[in-house]
Amino acid sequence: MHWQTSRFRIDLNQARVMGIVNITPDSFSDGGRHATTAAALAHCERLVKEGADLLDLGGESSRPGATALSLDDELGRVLPVLKGAISLGVPVSIDTCKPALMRAALDLGADIVNDIFALRMPQALDVVAAHPNCGICLMHMQGEPQAMQAAPSYGDVVAEVRQFLCARAHALHGRGVQADRIVLDPGIGFGKTVAHNLALLARQHDLLNTGYPLLVGWSRKNTLGVITGRGIDGRLTASVVAALAAVQNGAKVIRVHDVAATVEALKVWRAAGFDAGTGA
């Protein structure tokens, strides 16, 4: 199994670690720590040295209650960092829902578009369909960041997430996008309660029936804080365990803040004879 992107064909026969680079002052976990171009680039370099297989650059916070960012502000945050990040030898993803930023980033050499709105914004499908081979991550979210956690409700969260993601992938196919460019993200914490998130983890194998690789992000999420009673800065252990559980249940890409700890955990996991989606 592979993920085709602009510059790289990523081998997904073992799980890959995507390092998060938040170029924001207000992200839920590390807002402000990498808000300047220099700080963000230094963080990119550090994550690659720690073993990140991919980098995911985001200039707009999607935490619950976050305020929307203007296109000009997001371009100003992301593009200078992207120019440096694409020289680091790993695939670079752009976490945005704005088609104009998608286009600008792809023109600069970005490898992947990672969209929490699953390309539902006007012209978003047009941008990625016009590109010959960029990678695409489609994420499920109920509602919008400003109010998504107000009252999430599902009949069967796993079935509904699966149906939504399949429909969005089908929309891409209708525009001529090949299946090997697409991965799916169930959107842990995006319009979901603790119970919903845990159901998605426990029944993650049901999402593999779509035939697409899964990208999963549990890192430092609120559900882990509810379970452990830990604040954001105390969720390292829980984040690593959740990442390993996601890999055990078939995830091919795990999106994390703490790259070094996750990479080390996966090394032990593999040395013990484990592999994605299987037991020992």
C-alpha positions in Angstrom: 0.0 0.0 0.0 1.3 3.5 -1.0 0.2 7.1 -0.7 1.0 9.1 -3.8 1.9 12.7 -3.2 3.4 15.5 -5.2 7.1 14.5 -4.7 7.0 11.2 -2.9 5.3 7.8 -3.1 5.0 6.9 0.5 5.3 3.3 1.5 2.5 2.5 4.0 3.4 -1.1 4.6 4.4 0.2 8.0 2.8 3.0 9.9 4.3 6.5 9.3 4.6 9.4 11.8 3.4 12.8 10.8 4.8 15.6 12.9 2.5 18.6 13.7 3.8 22.1 13.1 1.3 24.7 14.4 2.3 28.1 13.1 -0.4 29.7 15.3 -0.7 31.8 18.4 -3.9 30.0 19.5 -3.8 26.2 18.8 -5.2 24.1 21.7 -1.9 22.4 22.6 1.2 24.5 21.6 -0.2 27.8 20.3 2.4 30.5 20.2 5.5 28.2 20.6 6.2 28.1 16.8 4.3 31.2 15.6 7.3 32.9 13.9 8.8 31.6 10.7 12.2 31.0 12.3 10.7 29.1 15.2 8.4 27.0 13.0 11.3 26.1 10.7 13.5 25.2 13.7 10.6 23.0 14.9 10.4 21.3 11.4 14.1 20.5 11.5 13.8 19.1 15.0 10.9 16.9 14.1 12.7 15.4 11.1 15.8 14.7 13.2 13.5 13.0 15.7 12.2 10.7 13.0 9.1 12.3 11.5 8.2 10.7 8.2 6.0 13.6 7.2 5.4 17.2 8.4 2.0 18.9 8.6 2.0 22.7 8.6 -1.0 24.6 9.8 -1.6 28.3 10.1 -5.1 28.4 11.5 -6.3 26.8 14.7 -9.1 24.4 14.5 -9.6 24.0 18.3 -13.2 24.2 19.5 -14.3 27.8 19.6 -11.4 29.0 17.4 -12.0 32.2 15.4 -11.6 32.1 11.7 -8.4 33.5 10.1 -8.3 35.7 7.0 -6.7 34.2 3.9 -4.0 36.9 3.8 -3.0 36.1 7.4 -2.9 32.4 6.8 -0.8 32.8 3.7 1.6 35.0 5.6 2.0 32.4 8.3 2.3 29.3 6.2 4.1 30.0 2.9 7.4 31.3 4.3 7.7 28.1 6.5 6.7 25.9 3.6 9.5 27.3 1.4 12.0 26.1 4.0 10.2 22.8 5.0 10.2 21.4 1.4 14.0 21.3 1.5 14.1 18.9 4.5 13.7 15.7 2.5 10.3 14.5 3.8 6.7 15.0 2.4 5.1 18.2 3.6 1.4 18.5 4.2 -0.6 21.8 4.3 -3.4 21.7 6.9 -6.0 24.2 5.5 -9.5 24.4 4.2 -8.9 27.5 2.0 -8.6 26.7 -1.7 -6.4 29.7 -2.4 -3.9 28.5 0.1 -4.1 25.0 -1.2 -3.2 26.3 -4.7 -0.4 28.5 -3.5 1.1 25.8 -1.4 0.9 23.2 -4.2 2.5 25.7 -6.6 5.4 26.0 -4.1 5.9 22.3 -3.9 3.7 21.0 -1.1 3.0 17.3 -1.2 -0.3 16.9 0.5 -3.5 18.9 1.2 -4.9 18.0 4.6 -8.4 19.5 4.9 -10.6 19.2 8.0 -13.6 20.1 5.8 -12.9 17.3 3.4 -12.8 19.6 0.4 -16.3 20.9 0.9 -15.4 24.5 0.5 -16.2 26.0 -3.0 -13.4 25.3 -5.5 -11.5 23.1 -3.1 -12.2 20.0 -5.2 -11.2 22.0 -8.3 -7.8 22.8 -6.8 -6.7 19.2 -6.0 -8.3 17.7 -9.0 -6.3 20.1 -11.2 -3.1 18.9 -9.6 -1.6 15.8 -11.3 -0.6 13.9 -8.2 -0.8 15.7 -4.8 -1.8 13.6 -1.8 -5.1 14.4 -0.1 -6.3 13.7 3.4 -10.1 13.9 3.9 -11.2 14.4 7.5 -14.7 14.0 9.1 -16.0 16.8 11.2 -19.6 17.3 12.4 -20.3 21.1 12.3 -17.6 23.7 12.3 -14.8 24.4 14.7 -16.6 27.4 16.3 -19.4 25.2 17.6 -18.6 21.6 16.8 -18.4 20.5 20.5 -21.7 22.1 21.5 -23.8 19.0 21.2 -22.4 16.3 18.9 -24.9 13.6 18.1 -24.9 10.4 16.0 -27.0 7.3 15.6 -23.9 5.2 14.9 -20.8 7.3 14.9 -18.6 4.8 13.1 -21.1 4.1 10.4 -21.8 7.8 9.8 -18.2 8.7 9.7 -17.5 5.9 7.3 -20.4 6.9 5.0 -19.3 10.6 5.0 -15.7 9.8 4.1 -16.6 7.3 1.4 -18.9 10.0 -0.1 -16.1 12.5 -0.1 -13.7 10.1 -1.7 -16.3 9.3 -4.3 -16.5 13.0 -5.1 -12.8 13.0 -5.8 -13.0 10.0 -8.0 -15.7 11.8 -10.0 -13.1 14.4 -10.7 -10.5 11.9 -11.9 -8.4 11.7 -8.8 -6.8 8.3 -8.4 -7.5 6.2 -5.2 -3.8 6.0 -4.2 -3.7 9.8 -3.6 -6.4 9.6 -0.9 -6.2 8.8 2.8 -9.1 9.2 5.3 -9.1 10.7 8.8 -12.0 10.0 11.2 -11.5 13.3 12.9 -11.0 12.4 16.6 -12.3 15.3 18.7 -14.0 17.1 15.8 -17.6 17.2 16.6 -17.5 14.1 18.8 -17.9 13.3 22.5 -15.5 11.1 24.5 -17.7 8.1 23.8 -17.7 8.8 20.1 -14.0 9.0 20.0 -13.5 5.8 21.9 -16.0 4.0 19.6 -14.0 5.1 16.6 -10.9 3.7 18.1 -12.4 0.4 19.3 -14.2 -0.1 15.9 -11.5 1.4 13.7 -11.3 -1.8 11.7 -14.8 -0.9 10.3 -13.3 2.1 8.7 -10.6 0.0 6.9 -13.4 -1.5 4.8 -13.4 1.7 2.7 -10.2 0.4 1.1 -8.3 3.7 1.9 -5.5 4.1 4.3 -6.3 5.8 7.6 -4.6 8.8 9.1 -5.5 9.2 12.8 -4.7 12.0 15.3 -5.1 11.4 19.0 -2.2 13.5 20.1 -3.0 15.5 23.3 -6.7 15.4 22.6 -9.3 16.3 25.3 -10.6 12.8 25.4 -7.2 11.7 26.8 -7.4 14.4 29.4 -10.8 13.2 30.5 -9.6 9.6 30.8 -6.4 10.4 32.6 -7.3 13.6 34.4 -4.2 15.2 32.9 -3.8 18.7 31.4 -2.5 19.2 27.9 1.1 19.2 29.0 0.7 15.9 30.9 -0.8 13.8 28.1 2.4 12.4 26.5 2.0 8.9 27.8 -1.7 8.7 26.9 -1.0 10.2 23.4 1.7 7.5 22.7 -0.5 4.7 23.9 -3.5 6.0 21.8 -1.2 6.2 18.8 0.0 2.6 19.2 -3.6 1.5 19.7 -4.6 3.2 16.4 -1.7 1.5 14.6 -2.7 -1.8 16.2 -6.1 -1.3 14.7 -4.8 -0.5 11.2 -3.9 3.2 11.0 -1.2 3.8 8.5 -0.3 7.4 9.4 -0.4 8.9 12.9 -0.4 12.6 13.4 1.4 13.6 16.6 3.1 16.5 18.5 5.6 14.3 20.3 7.5 12.7 17.4 10.5 11.3 19.3 8.5 9.5 21.9 6.1 8.1 19.3 9.0 6.9 17.0 10.7 5.2 19.9 7.5 3.5 21.0 7.0 2.2 17.4 10.5 0.9 17.3 9.9 -1.2 20.4 6.5 -2.3 19.0 8.0 -3.5 15.8 11.0 -5.1 17.5 8.6 -7.2 19.5 7.0 -8.5 16.4 4.0 -6.3 16.1 2.7 -4.8 12.9 -0.1 -2.5 11.8 -3.4 -4.1 12.3 -2.2 -7.4 13.8 -1.2 -8.8 17.1 2.2 -10.2 18.0 
